[in-house]
Amino acid sequence: MSEVSGEGFEFWDPEDLAREEERRSHQRSKPNGVDEDWPEPDLGIMNLRRRAAPPLPLNVLGKDWSRWVENAAKAAACPVDYIAMPLLATASVLIGNARWAQATPGWQEPPHLWCGVVGDSGEGKSPGSACLMRNVVPELERRMIGDFPERHREWQAAVAFDKAALKRYEEEVRAAQKSGNASKLPDMPTPTATDIEPQRPRLRQNDTTIEPKSGTWGVALSGRIGGLGRDGNGSERTDRSPCG
């Protein structure tokens, strides 16, 4: 068994040792140990070669909204696309299930838009949405509150009532068990509070982790699924199944 000095590589075959020594000698003869046969990297891959985005047809938004989008884009120093996309997404949320678009007789679709802004860092995506998410949407949420504070207080009172009733029930069960008289077992109290806590009306969600969204999704999904079988006027739909 032979050993190459310096790195502790062991070779059982002398031919392996000879090849390794030849490779190292060839490597030492090159500047900085760089293989001259290795080609220079093609830096052209760093050029994304993106085509310019097609111009957004602002005229479809109407005279007033197109002018608003243009002014907001100038104020935010960003393309009009980064203003129009949050505007369309917000309008979709506000319309909800109240109105459906009809392309042809028998073909109706809800106005649910799934939007996303695409662009490099520093192109103005966040400033473009801030004019809506920071000023307009919070005011809309404030106006949507309605009777939420009263409903939430009623729910909290019902939860406290149920806890007190359950505690009293457990005390009566322990007393019946101690006396050995099963006929004195009390009836289980009926809950008065709903399982889902009333949620504050909101149009935006900043924390996208599962835990904070679970309560909101529970309310939103129940309403969304319940509305699949109804048209924009709230009537039962007969042209498709609820899962269609």
N, C-alpha and C positions, 0 to 999 in steps of 0.2 A: 504494500500500500504506500502510495506517495502522497505528499502534502505540499500544496502551494504555499509558499511563505507569505506572511502578511495578513491573510484573511481566513486562514484555517479551512479552506476547501479541501476535501479529501477525495481522491480518485483511486479506484481500484485498478484501472487500466492505465498503463503508461501513455498510451495514445491520447487519452483524455487530458492528461497532464500537459502533454506537448501542445495540444490545441489551445488549452487555457493560457499557457505562457505566451503563445503566439498572438492570441487575442489581446492580451494585456500590453504586449510590446507594441502592437499596432495602435492601441488606444493612446499610449503615452506619446506616440509620435505626432499626434494631432493637437492643434492648439485648443486649449481649454477642454480637451476631451470630447470635442464635438465631431460627430460623424459628418464628413464632407459630403457623403452621398445623400444626406437628409435634406430634402428641399426646403426652401423658405416657406413659412406658412402663408396661406392665401388670406390676406387681411380683408379681402372683398366681402367675406361673409359677415363682417361687422356692419356693412351697409345693408340696411333692411330693405332698400329698394321699394318702399311703399308707394303705391299710387296715391295721388291726392284724393281725399274724400269727395264724393260728388256733392255739389252745392245743395243745401237744404232748401226745398221749395217753401219759403215762408208764406207765400200767398195762400197756401191751404189753411193757414191758421186764421185768416181773416185780417182785415185792416188793423183793428185795434191790437190784437194779440201779436201780430207780426211786428208792429211798431214797438210794443213792449219788449219783445224778445230782443230786437236789435238794440234798444237802449240799455237793457240789462247786460247784454254781451259787451257793449262798449264800457259800461261801468265796471264790469268784472275783468275786462281785458282778456276775453276768451272767445272762442268761436261760438256762433249762434247755436250750434248743435248742442253745446254743453248747457245751454239755457232751455232749449226746446224739449230735450229728453226728460228732465225732471218735471217740466210743466205737463207733458203728456202723461207721465206716470202718476202725478198727483191728480190730474183730471180723471184718470181711470179709477183711482181709489175713491174719489168723491162720488162718481156716478154709481159705482158698485153694481148692484143688480137691478137698479131702478130703470135702466134703459138698455135695450138690446138692439144691435145693428142687424139689418136684414139685407143680405146681398141679393137674394132671389126669393120668390115665394117658397116657403118651407125651409129656407136656410137662414137661421138666426144665430148670432154669436154674441156672448156677453162682452162688454168692453174691458176685458182684463188684459192689461199690457204688462209684459215682463221686459223691463228695460235695463240696460247697462251702458255706462259711459266707458269708452275705450280710448286710451291715449297715453302718451308718454308722460313721465313725471314732469311737472312744471308747466303743463300745457293749459292749466286753468280748469281742471275738472271740478275741484272742490269749490273754488270761487263761483263757478257757474251754477252750482246747485244751492249755494249759500243764500242767494236772494230769495229762494222759496223756502228752504229748510230752516232758515234762521228768522225770517220775518213773516212770511205769508202763512205757512203751515201751522206754526204755533198759535197764531190768532184764530185760524179755523178750528183747531183743537179746543181752544178756550170756548168758542161758541158752541161746540158740540157737547159740552159737559151736561147741559140740561139738568135733569134730576138725579144725576149720578151721585152727588154727595148724600142725598136722602136715601137712595137705594142702598148705598154702601153702608150707611149707619144702620139701616134696618137689617141688613145681612149680618153685621157684627153683633147686633142685639140678639138676633136669632141664634147665632153661634154660642153666645154666652148663655142663653136660655137652655139650649140643648146640653151644654156642659153641666149646668146646674141640675137639670133633670136626670142626666146619666149618673151623676154623683149620688143623688138621692136614691135612685134605683139600686145602685150598688150597695148602699147602706141598708136598704130594706131587704135585699137578698141576703146579706150577711146576718141580719137579725133573724130572718126566717130559717136560715141554715143553723144558727145557734140554737133556736128553739126546737129544731127538728120537725117543724110543721111545714110540709111542702105545699099545703093548701093555701098558705099565706104568701106564696111567691107573688110579687107584683108583676104587672104587665110591663114589657119593655116599652119605654117612651118612644113615640114617633118623632123623628127629626123634623124640625121646622125650617132649618136653613138649607139652602141648595148646596150641592156638592161643589159647584164652581163659584168662586168669589167674583162678584161684579168687577169688571175692569174699567178703568178710566178710558173714555173714548180717545183713540190716538190714530194718527195717520202715518206715523213714522216710528221706527224702532232702531235705536242706536246700538243697543247691546244685542248682538245676534247669537249669543250662546243659548244653549237649549233651556237651561233652568229658568231664566227670566221670561223666556218666550212661551213657556208651556201653558201658563194661565191664559195669555192672550190668544195663543193658537187654539186653545180649547174652545173659547167663545167664538172666535172667528171661523174656525172650521165647522162648528156645529151650525152656524148661520149659513155658511157657504154651501155645505152639503144639503141643508134643508131647502135652500133656494134653487138647487139644480133642477128640480122638477117643476119650477114655476117660470113663467115668462116675465117680461119687464113690468107687467101690470099686477103681478102677484097671483095670477090665475094658474091653475094646474095646467101643465103642458102635456099634450098627448102625442106630439110628433116624435118624441124620442124617450128612451128610458132614462131614469135618474143618473145612470152611470154613463150616458152617452156623451 
